[in-house]
C-alpha cells in the first residue's frame, strides 16, 4: 500500500514501562505513536503586552531590563513584577555584553527545517543584570568554545525580521 502521508517518519510502538501487555496494559490501545516531519504555517495577532517597551527598544538596538525598586534585582528578560517580592518594576537600559551560563546545540528544530542547519541557544547573564536570558547564539564555528564563563556580545540584525526577538543574538566576544 502506498504511504499516503508525505511527511511520515515512522510508527513507534512504545512498551509499557511496567512490563504489562495485552489487556493487562490499560494503555495498550495507545502504544503505537506516529511521528511526522512537517512544517507548520499559521498567522495570528499577538500582543506583547506590558513588556512591549522591551520589544520596541530592540527596534532601536537597545536592551531594556527591569529593576525592582524594593530589592534592586535586575530582571532580563524583563518582568513587570519582581519575582521575589512582587513589586512593580522599573525599566533600565543594560549593556550588550554578558557571561554565558549554559548553551545547547540542536540539529533538529521546526525553524531549522529538520536538520539542514543547527541552532545554538544560550543562557547569557548580561552585564548589570541578575538573571540569565535565553537567546540564539550565531556565527560560532566551534561550539566547543561555548563554555560557562565565556564572554558574549550582542549583535544586531541589519535586515527586516519577522519578530522583534530576531533583531538580536549573541556571539563570542572579540
N, CA and C of each residue as an Amber inpcrd file, in Angstrom:
protein
   522
   0.8440000  -1.1830000   0.0000000   0.0000000   0.0000000   0.0000000
   0.8890000   1.2460000   0.0000000   0.5090000   2.2230000  -0.7960000
   1.2530000   3.4700000  -0.8780000   1.0600000   4.2720000   0.3980000
   2.1680000   4.8480000   0.8970000   2.0780000   5.6970000   2.0880000
   1.4280000   7.0130000   1.6920000   0.2620000   7.3050000   2.2250000
  -0.4900000   8.4940000   1.8550000  -0.0940000   9.7320000   2.6410000
   0.7190000   9.5670000   3.6710000   1.1660000  10.7050000   4.4700000
   2.5920000  11.0390000   4.0390000   2.7490000  12.1800000   3.3720000
   4.0400000  12.5530000   2.7930000   5.1470000  12.7180000   3.8280000
   4.8180000  13.2690000   4.9740000   5.8430000  13.6200000   5.9570000
   5.9360000  12.6220000   7.1110000   5.4770000  11.4210000   6.8740000
   5.5180000  10.3960000   7.9050000   6.9430000   9.8870000   8.0760000
   7.4330000   9.9370000   9.3010000   8.7690000   9.3960000   9.5900000
   8.6730000   7.9050000   9.8650000   7.8350000   7.5660000  10.8440000
   7.7050000   6.1800000  11.2420000   6.5880000   6.0280000  12.2640000
   6.3670000   4.7970000  12.6710000   5.4410000   4.4930000  13.7580000
   6.2440000   3.7290000  14.8050000   6.1840000   4.2080000  16.0110000
   6.9240000   3.5890000  17.1090000   5.9340000   2.9190000  18.0480000
   6.2320000   1.7020000  18.4450000   5.4060000   1.0420000  19.4580000
   6.1050000   1.2160000  20.8030000   5.4800000   1.9880000  21.6680000
   6.0450000   2.2410000  22.9910000   5.6200000   1.1400000  23.9540000
   6.5910000   0.5520000  24.5890000   6.3120000  -0.5110000  25.5520000
   5.7960000   0.0780000  26.8610000   5.0160000  -0.6860000  27.5640000
   4.5570000  -0.2800000  28.8820000   5.7520000  -0.2640000  29.8240000
   5.9750000   0.8430000  30.5430000   7.1470000   0.9100000  31.4190000
   7.1060000  -0.0860000  32.5770000   5.9300000  -0.6630000  32.8300000
   5.8010000  -1.6400000  33.9170000   5.8060000  -3.0770000  33.3990000
   6.0150000  -3.2280000  32.0760000   6.1230000  -4.5610000  31.5040000
   4.7910000  -5.2590000  31.2580000   3.6850000  -4.5630000  31.4050000
   2.3800000  -5.1820000  31.1720000   2.1470000  -5.2910000  29.6670000
   1.2940000  -6.2490000  29.2720000   0.9530000  -6.3980000  27.8570000
  -0.5090000  -6.7940000  27.7240000  -1.0150000  -6.6670000  26.4910000
  -2.3980000  -7.0520000  26.2110000  -3.3950000  -6.3310000  27.1020000
  -4.3890000  -7.0520000  27.5670000  -5.4510000  -6.4270000  28.3670000
  -4.9730000  -6.0240000  29.7590000  -3.8150000  -6.5210000  30.1820000
  -3.2530000  -6.1030000  31.4670000  -2.6660000  -4.6910000  31.4120000
  -2.4040000  -4.2080000  30.1980000  -1.8660000  -2.8550000  29.9910000
  -3.0380000  -1.9250000  29.7060000  -3.3780000  -1.0300000  30.6400000
  -4.5310000  -0.1520000  30.4170000  -4.3450000   0.8040000  29.2280000
  -3.1120000   0.9780000  28.7680000  -2.8360000   1.8800000  27.6540000
  -2.5060000   1.1340000  26.3590000  -2.8260000  -0.1630000  26.2810000
  -2.4200000  -0.9660000  25.1240000  -2.9420000  -0.4190000  23.7980000
  -4.0880000   0.2230000  23.7970000  -4.6620000   0.7640000  22.5540000
  -3.9850000   2.0640000  22.1160000  -3.0880000   2.5920000  22.9510000
  -2.4410000   3.8740000  22.6580000  -0.9230000   3.7420000  22.5110000
  -0.4140000   2.5560000  22.3460000   1.0320000   2.3320000  22.3110000
   1.6830000   2.6690000  20.9740000   0.9510000   2.6160000  19.8540000
   1.5360000   2.9670000  18.5570000   1.4890000   4.4720000  18.3880000
   2.6750000   5.0720000  18.1870000   2.7950000   6.5190000  18.0540000
   3.3840000   6.8380000  16.6840000   2.6280000   7.6100000  15.9090000
   3.0980000   8.0210000  14.5950000   3.9000000   9.3110000  14.7220000
   5.0610000   9.3630000  14.0580000   5.8850000  10.5780000  14.0650000
   5.8990000  11.1820000  12.6690000   5.7540000  12.5270000  12.6240000
   5.7470000  13.2520000  11.3600000   6.8930000  14.2520000  11.3220000
   7.3680000  14.5500000  10.1290000   8.3420000  15.6030000   9.9010000
   7.6430000  16.6240000   9.0170000   7.1840000  17.7320000   9.6210000
   6.3610000  18.6540000   8.8590000   6.6390000  20.0990000   9.2150000
   6.3070000  20.9740000   8.2760000   6.3950000  22.4090000   8.5150000
   5.0190000  22.9090000   8.9150000   5.0060000  23.8620000   9.8340000
   3.7540000  24.4660000  10.2610000   3.7180000  25.9130000   9.7870000
   2.6300000  26.3040000   9.1720000   2.4530000  27.6710000   8.7010000
   1.1360000  28.1940000   9.2480000   1.2030000  29.2450000  10.0220000
  -0.0170000  29.8600000  10.5210000   0.2530000  31.3150000  10.8350000
  -0.7830000  32.0880000  10.8950000  -0.6610000  33.5130000  11.1780000
  -1.6370000  33.8680000  12.2870000  -1.1920000  34.7170000  13.2000000
  -2.0690000  35.1790000  14.2630000  -1.5810000  36.5240000  14.7650000
  -2.4470000  37.2370000  15.4410000  -2.0850000  38.5150000  16.0420000
  -1.7040000  38.2450000  17.4980000  -0.5920000  38.8220000  17.9070000
  -0.0590000  38.5350000  19.2390000   0.3400000  39.8410000  19.9080000
  -0.2610000  40.1400000  21.0360000   0.0950000  41.3380000  21.7860000
   1.3020000  41.0360000  22.6640000   2.2520000  41.9390000  22.6670000
   3.4270000  41.7640000  23.5180000   3.2150000  42.3780000  24.8980000
   2.0430000  42.9590000  25.0970000   1.5790000  43.3660000  26.4130000
   2.4570000  44.3560000  27.1400000   2.5320000  44.1740000  28.4480000
   3.2210000  45.1240000  29.3230000   4.7350000  45.1340000  29.1330000
   5.2710000  44.1200000  28.4830000   6.7100000  44.1290000  28.2090000
   7.0170000  44.6940000  26.8210000   6.0300000  45.3240000  26.1860000
   6.2400000  45.9230000  24.8680000   7.4100000  46.9100000  24.8280000
   7.6750000  47.7020000  25.8950000   8.8420000  48.5960000  25.8230000
  10.1500000  47.8510000  25.5170000  10.2870000  46.6220000  26.0030000
  11.4730000  45.8160000  25.7080000  11.5870000  45.5920000  24.1980000
  10.4880000  45.1710000  23.5750000  10.4960000  44.8570000  22.1510000
  10.6480000  46.1140000  21.3030000  10.0350000  47.2080000  21.7170000
  10.1800000  48.4730000  20.9850000  11.6180000  48.9820000  21.0570000
  12.2710000  48.7980000  22.2000000  13.6710000  49.2210000  22.3390000
  14.5800000  48.3960000  21.4370000  14.2520000  47.1230000  21.2250000
  15.0670000  46.2960000  20.3250000  15.1160000  46.9040000  18.9300000
  14.0180000  47.5140000  18.5050000  13.9880000  48.1490000  17.1840000
  14.9580000  49.3280000  17.1120000  15.3550000  49.8600000  18.2650000
  16.3260000  50.9590000  18.3470000  17.7130000  50.4500000  18.7350000
  17.8910000  49.1380000  18.6950000  19.1530000  48.4840000  19.0720000
  19.5360000  48.8090000  20.5120000  18.5350000  48.7420000  21.3830000
  18.7380000  48.9600000  22.8210000  18.1540000  47.7790000  23.5820000
  18.8050000  47.4280000  24.6790000  18.3190000  46.3470000  25.5430000
  17.7660000  46.9380000  26.8280000  16.4950000  46.6500000  27.1070000
  15.8800000  47.0980000  28.3540000  15.6120000  45.9100000  29.2580000
  15.9750000  46.0620000  30.5000000  15.6600000  45.0940000  31.5420000
  14.7360000  45.8090000  32.5260000  14.3260000  45.1240000  33.5750000
  13.5380000  45.7720000  34.6260000  14.2390000  45.6100000  35.9630000
  14.1330000  46.6500000  36.7960000  14.7480000  46.6450000  38.1240000
  13.6520000  46.7690000  39.1720000  13.7800000  45.9750000  40.2100000
  12.8340000  46.0400000  41.3160000  13.1970000  47.2220000  42.2140000
  12.2270000  48.1190000  42.4920000  12.5260000  49.2570000  43.3540000
  12.6670000  48.8520000  44.8270000  12.2130000  47.6590000  45.1730000
  12.2900000  47.1920000  46.5630000  13.6240000  46.5050000  46.8620000
  13.9530000  45.4930000  46.0700000  15.1560000  44.6970000  46.3610000
  16.3290000  45.0100000  45.4290000  16.0800000  45.7160000  44.3280000
  17.1430000  46.1010000  43.4100000  17.5080000  45.0600000  42.3720000
  16.8700000  43.8870000  42.3870000  17.1900000  42.8450000  41.4180000
  16.8400000  43.3270000  40.0110000  17.7420000  43.0320000  39.0590000
  17.5360000  43.4240000  37.6610000  17.1950000  42.1640000  36.8660000
  16.0180000  42.2010000  36.2430000  15.4670000  41.0560000  35.5250000
  15.6890000  41.1880000  34.0220000  16.2890000  40.1620000  33.4240000
  16.4360000  40.0770000  31.9820000  16.3050000  38.6160000  31.6030000
  15.2460000  38.2160000  30.8780000  14.2820000  39.0950000  30.2520000
  13.4530000  39.8560000  31.2900000  12.9130000  41.0030000  30.8620000
  12.2020000  41.8580000  31.8070000  10.9290000  41.2180000  32.3400000
  10.6060000  41.5950000  33.5670000   9.3630000  41.1590000  34.2050000
   8.6640000  42.3960000  34.7430000   7.3500000  42.4300000  34.6180000
   6.6210000  43.6070000  35.1000000   6.5130000  43.6190000  36.6140000
   6.6120000  42.4210000  37.2350000   6.6230000  42.3020000  38.6960000
   7.8800000  41.5580000  39.1080000   8.4900000  41.9750000  40.1830000
   9.6490000  41.2640000  40.7200000   9.2090000  39.8670000  41.1420000
   9.9430000  38.8840000  40.7030000   9.6360000  37.5070000  41.0650000
   9.9050000  37.1910000  42.5190000  10.6450000  38.0660000  43.1990000
  10.9690000  37.8170000  44.5980000   9.9880000  38.4700000  45.5600000
   9.5550000  39.7100000  45.2470000   8.6780000  40.4060000  46.2050000
   7.4280000  41.0160000  45.5670000   7.2110000  40.7400000  44.2690000
   6.0180000  41.1620000  43.5230000   5.8650000  42.6680000  43.3390000
   6.9090000  43.4480000  43.6120000   6.8470000  44.8940000  43.3760000
   6.8080000  45.1580000  41.8700000   6.1180000  46.2060000  41.4660000
   6.1130000  46.6100000  40.0600000   7.5030000  47.1550000  39.7350000
   8.0820000  46.6730000  38.6570000   9.4620000  47.0100000  38.3100000
   9.5550000  48.2780000  37.4620000  10.7830000  48.8010000  37.3500000
  11.0900000  49.9770000  36.5380000  12.0000000  49.5550000  35.3860000
  11.9000000  50.2540000  34.2510000  12.7340000  49.9600000  33.0940000
  14.1290000  50.5490000  33.2600000  15.1650000  49.7620000  32.8820000
  16.5520000  50.2240000  32.8800000  17.2350000  49.6820000  31.6260000
  18.1230000  50.4790000  31.0620000  18.8830000  50.0180000  29.9040000
  20.1040000  49.2450000  30.3990000  20.4430000  48.1570000  29.6980000
  21.5880000  47.3340000  30.0970000  22.5600000  47.1880000  28.9340000
  23.7570000  46.7410000  29.2730000  24.8520000  46.5980000  28.3050000
  24.5930000  45.4440000  27.3410000  25.3470000  45.4360000  26.2740000
  25.2290000  44.3840000  25.2690000  26.2900000  43.3150000  25.3850000
  26.8980000  43.1770000  26.5660000  27.8560000  42.1000000  26.8010000
  27.4410000  41.3420000  28.0470000  27.8430000  40.0850000  28.1020000
  27.4910000  39.2840000  29.2550000  28.2760000  37.9940000  29.3020000
  27.9190000  37.1700000  30.2530000  28.6160000  35.9100000  30.5030000
  27.6970000  34.7390000  30.1750000  28.2160000  33.7940000  29.3870000
  27.4770000  32.5850000  29.0470000  27.3610000  31.6900000  30.2790000
  26.1450000  31.2940000  30.5910000  25.8960000  30.3840000  31.7230000
  25.7910000  28.9360000  31.2410000  25.1280000  28.7360000  30.0810000
  24.9360000  27.3970000  29.5200000  24.5320000  27.5510000  28.0660000
  24.7660000  26.4920000  27.2710000  24.3390000  26.5190000  25.8750000
  23.9170000  25.1280000  25.4440000  23.1580000  25.1010000  24.3480000
  22.6790000  23.8360000  23.8100000  22.6350000  23.9300000  22.2940000
  23.1100000  22.8840000  21.6250000  23.1150000  22.8250000  20.1800000
  22.0570000  21.8240000  19.7410000  21.2070000  22.2210000  18.7920000
  20.1590000  21.3390000  18.2970000  20.2420000  21.2650000  16.7890000
  20.2930000  20.0600000  16.2530000  20.3160000  19.8840000  14.8060000
  18.9170000  19.6640000  14.2590000  17.9260000  19.5680000  15.1240000
  16.5630000  19.3180000  14.6450000  15.5830000  20.2130000  15.3820000
  15.0880000  21.2210000  14.6980000  14.0560000  22.0920000  15.2460000
  13.0980000  22.4550000  14.1270000  11.9410000  22.9500000  14.4730000
  10.9960000  23.3870000  13.4440000  11.5780000  24.5050000  12.6070000
  12.4070000  25.3600000  13.2090000  12.9420000  26.5110000  12.4730000
  14.1720000  26.1720000  11.6490000  14.8170000  25.0410000  11.8890000
  16.0000000  24.7020000  11.0950000  15.6520000  23.7750000   9.9400000
  14.3830000  23.4880000   9.7340000  13.9940000  22.6690000   8.5920000
  14.3620000  21.2090000   8.7430000  14.3910000  20.7270000   9.9560000
  14.6200000  19.3020000  10.1640000  16.0520000  18.8650000  10.0210000
  17.0060000  19.6870000  10.4090000  18.3850000  19.2500000  10.4490000
  19.2740000  19.8220000   9.3700000  18.7680000  20.6870000   8.5030000
  19.6040000  21.2930000   7.4750000  20.6640000  22.1950000   8.0960000
  20.3140000  22.8580000   9.1750000  21.2160000  23.7330000   9.9060000
  21.1340000  23.3570000  11.3740000  22.0290000  23.9080000  12.1470000
  21.9320000  23.7130000  13.5860000  21.5070000  25.0200000  14.2370000
  20.9540000  24.8950000  15.3990000  20.5300000  26.0420000  16.1820000
  21.2430000  25.9530000  17.5160000  21.8800000  27.0490000  17.9200000
  22.5350000  27.0890000  19.2280000  21.8020000  28.1210000  20.0740000
  21.3820000  27.7110000  21.2400000  20.7530000  28.6020000  22.2050000
  21.6550000  28.7190000  23.4160000  21.6560000  29.8890000  24.0340000
  22.4800000  30.0800000  25.2170000  21.7920000  30.9370000  26.2470000
  22.0500000  30.6380000  27.4980000  21.6370000  31.4930000  28.6120000
  22.8040000  32.4220000  28.9120000  22.5470000  33.7340000  28.7780000
  23.5850000  34.7290000  28.9990000  23.0910000  35.7090000  30.0590000
  23.9350000  35.9500000  31.0670000  23.6520000  36.9810000  32.0620000
  24.3390000  38.2470000  31.5860000  23.5330000  39.2130000  31.1570000
  24.0810000  40.4680000  30.6630000  24.6520000  41.2930000  31.8070000
  25.6780000  42.0580000  31.4940000  26.3070000  42.9510000  32.4640000
  25.2370000  43.8430000  33.1110000  25.2130000  43.8850000  34.4420000
  24.2520000  44.7140000  35.1560000  22.9270000  44.0350000  35.4550000
  22.7860000  42.7480000  35.0800000  21.5430000  42.0280000  35.3630000
  21.8170000  40.8860000  36.3400000  20.7360000  40.3880000  36.9330000
  20.8560000  39.3040000  37.9150000  20.3360000  37.9690000  37.4100000
  19.7240000  37.9660000  36.2350000  19.1510000  36.7330000  35.6990000
  19.6720000  36.5050000  34.2890000  19.6540000  35.2620000  33.8590000
  20.1490000  34.9020000  32.5290000  19.0090000  34.9160000  31.5180000
  19.3560000  35.3000000  30.3050000  18.3920000  35.3750000  29.2100000
  18.7110000  34.3130000  28.1730000  17.6910000  33.5870000  27.7360000
  17.8480000  32.5860000  26.6830000  17.7120000  33.2670000  25.3280000
  18.7080000  33.0820000  24.4720000  18.6630000  33.6780000  23.1470000
  19.5740000  32.8790000  22.2230000  19.3690000  33.0480000  20.9340000
  20.1660000  32.3430000  19.9380000  21.6100000  32.8310000  19.9390000
  22.5280000  31.8860000  19.6980000  23.9490000  32.1850000  19.5060000
  24.2480000  31.8880000  18.0430000  24.8690000  32.8460000  17.3690000
  25.1770000  32.6730000  15.9420000  26.6690000  32.8540000  15.6810000
  27.0520000  32.4320000  14.4780000  28.4100000  32.6170000  13.9560000
  29.4810000  32.0060000  14.8550000  29.1740000  30.8430000  15.3840000
  30.1370000  30.1100000  16.2110000  30.4860000  28.8150000  15.4860000
  31.6550000  28.7960000  14.8540000  32.0620000  27.6180000  14.0910000
  32.5070000  26.4660000  15.0000000  32.8740000  26.7690000  16.2290000
  33.3290000  25.7370000  17.1550000  32.5000000  25.7980000  18.4310000
  31.3810000  25.0560000  18.4880000  30.5370000  25.0730000  19.6920000
  31.2780000  24.6370000  20.9630000  32.4220000  23.9970000  20.8050000
  33.2240000  23.6100000  21.9620000  33.7670000  24.8130000  22.7300000
  33.7810000  25.9800000  22.0740000  34.2270000  27.2100000  22.7400000
  33.1500000  27.8040000  23.6470000  31.9370000  27.2760000  23.5550000
  30.8250000  27.8090000  24.3470000  30.7700000  27.1230000  25.7110000
  31.6350000  27.5620000  26.5820000  31.6910000  27.0090000  27.9340000
  31.2170000  28.0790000  28.9210000  30.6400000  27.6600000  30.0310000
  30.2220000  28.6510000  31.0330000  31.3650000  29.5880000  31.3990000
  31.0350000  30.8710000  31.4830000  32.0310000  31.8880000  31.7950000
  32.5400000  32.6330000  30.5720000  32.2130000  32.1360000  29.3680000
  32.6590000  32.7800000  28.1370000  31.9640000  34.1310000  27.9830000
  32.7160000  35.1440000  27.5590000  32.1470000  36.4750000  27.3440000
  31.4300000  36.4830000  25.9950000  30.1970000  36.9570000  26.0170000
  29.3590000  37.0370000  24.8240000  28.9990000  38.4980000  24.5690000
  28.6970000  38.7900000  23.3120000  28.2810000  40.1420000  22.9570000
  27.0350000  40.0820000  22.0890000  26.2220000  41.1160000  22.1700000
  25.0020000  41.2020000  21.3680000  25.3500000  41.7190000  19.9740000
  24.7650000  41.1130000  18.9650000  24.8560000  41.5750000  17.5830000
  23.4350000  41.8750000  17.1130000  23.3340000  42.8290000  16.1960000
  22.0260000  43.3230000  15.7510000  21.7750000  43.0270000  14.2860000
  20.5260000  42.7250000  13.9620000  20.1130000  42.4890000  12.5800000
  20.1920000  43.7850000  11.7870000  20.5260000  43.6580000  10.5300000
  20.5480000  44.8240000   9.6400000  19.4440000  44.7440000   8.5920000
  18.7850000  43.6180000   8.5220000  17.6800000  43.3990000   7.5790000
  16.3870000  43.2200000   8.3750000  15.2350000  43.4620000   7.7510000
  13.9510000  43.2580000   8.4430000  13.7870000  41.8140000   8.9090000
  13.1060000  41.6400000  10.0360000  12.8670000  40.3220000  10.6240000
  11.3680000  40.1410000  10.8670000  10.9690000  38.9150000  11.1660000
   9.5570000  38.6160000  11.4010000   9.1090000  38.9320000  12.8170000
   9.9910000  38.8010000  13.7780000   9.6360000  39.0050000  15.1920000
  10.7510000  39.8140000  15.8510000  10.4070000  40.6980000  16.7910000
  11.4460000  41.5190000  17.4420000  12.5780000  40.7110000  18.0840000
  12.3030000  39.4990000  18.5560000  13.3700000  38.7030000  19.1780000
  14.4310000  38.2680000  18.1720000  14.1350000  38.3830000  16.8770000
  15.1220000  38.0590000  15.8540000  16.0270000  39.2460000  15.5440000
  15.7800000  40.3820000  16.1830000  16.5900000  41.5770000  15.9480000
  17.9870000  41.4850000  16.5630000  18.1530000  40.5710000  17.5270000
  19.4770000  40.4330000  18.1410000  19.7690000  38.9820000  18.4670000
  21.0380000  38.7020000  18.6420000  21.5170000  37.3830000  19.0390000
  22.8430000  37.5830000  19.7210000  23.3770000  36.5090000  20.2760000
  24.6880000  36.5640000  20.9250000  25.7530000  35.9370000  20.0360000
  26.9620000  36.4890000  20.1440000  28.1440000  35.9090000  19.5130000
  29.2770000  35.9430000  20.5210000  30.3120000  35.1290000  20.2560000
  31.5060000  35.1850000  21.0940000  32.0930000  36.5920000  21.0120000
  32.5030000  37.1410000  22.1410000  33.1180000  38.4770000  22.1400000
  34.4690000  38.3950000  21.4620000  34.8500000  39.4880000  20.8420000
  36.1580000  39.5400000  20.1330000  37.3140000  39.4520000  21.0950000
